[in-house]
Amino acid sequence: MESSSFAIALYQPKEGKKDELLKIIEDHTPLLRREGLITEFEPVLLKSENGTYLELFQWKSIAAKDAAHQSEQVMTLWEKMMEVADMKQLSSLSEADQLFPNFERLK
């Protein structure tokens, strides 16, 4: 049995696009669930000091993560996401330099 894995996706909204990004993030989990790609773990949405959003969710498997890249609906949503946000790495956050980083929980 292939094990699941947790993802931490980081989205830095582009200037004036925060509300659009939050709406897309709101649609993200239901879409991934409809596609059968994530577990029932309730995703967590956090916000960093610089306004980057961190979305934590659990893929059902590595194969499910790979399948997301083959889904037309998922790819369409991700393209919309990239129009309103820049994808970031954990190392881009000031919190990454802290031993125990803290973030504001939104969901």
Secondary structure, DSSP 8 states (H G I E B T S, - for coil): ----EEEEEEEEE-TT-HHHHHHHHHHHHHHHHHTT-B-S---EEEE-TTS-EEEEEEES-HHHHHHHTT-HHHHHHHHHHHHHEEE--GGGSGGGGSSS---EE--
